[in-house]
Amino acid sequence: MIVQAIRSALFYVLFIGQTILVAVTIGTIALFAGRTTFGWELAKYWCRSNLAMLHGLVGMRTKVSGLENIPPGGCIIAAKHQSDWDVFAIFPHAVRPAYIVKKELMRIPFFGWAARSLDCIEVDRRKGAQAVPEMMRQAHAAVERGCRIVIFPEGTRKAPLAPADYKYGIARLYAELKVPVVPVALNSGLFWGRNSLVIWPGLGEVEFLPAIEAGLAPDVFLERLKGAIETESDKLILGAIDKGLDRPIDAKLGAAINARKQARTATA
């Protein structure tokens, strides 16, 4: 535990330091030149180097599968969200992603300028439904530029096997943009939890699932999306657990694991 905490602390120092340098560089360039190829390449480097540091320093490896399920042209990539790792793992494979992010993040000097130059779409959660029209306007513009919209439908990081809480905003975005949606399952929260400063060794997996076609009724779409992401995320999580975890299991996670395993046995 102590050794892993020290390794995690070293990662955080390098991660935060590099993030500041990259944000300042891309943000400064964006002030004068707007969106540039160099900015995109530097952002991809940031993602890949973070994954490399996670592997080398804390032992968290990365596996990405299902890239053949990403359709050409505009689409929405809707991913489970359990960790900051999710951003690093998805970004390099979305070709030109436009992440939907909180307005507060876009107001941070340099970081916000960099995010805007990387096609990020801001949403003001404090405005609730009133923020939707502006988000839709930005999303339409991003798709017209050839972007793939990346959204975390639950709006925040969730613990592994926690009850799902999908917001209706993804269904509204789907109905508005009329493009396919690629569900994304993952298990990253087992190794880099949302409330844990310690990052644990293991194999973080992200799987791009078959796209959901455009044109479905919003409620039908939302049920299909939730079913796909939750079912496959549970499989990735339970598969990693069956292989053995190099981390302690707290009571809450242990109870969730037992409940899922009992449900899996009952339906077998």
DABELQUI-V859207 format. One record per helix or strand. SS is the DSSP state (helix for helix, strand for strand). FROM is the first residue (numbers start at 0). TO is the last residue. Records with the same first field share a line. If there is no record, write none. Layout:
SS->FROM-TO ; FROM-TO
//
This chain:
helix->1-32 ; 36-57 ; 66-68 ; 84-90 ; 102-105 ; 110-116 ; 124-143 ; 168-176 ; 187-189 ; 217-242 ; 250-266
strand->59-64 ; 75-78 ; 96-101 ; 120-122 ; 147-150 ; 180-185 ; 201-211
//
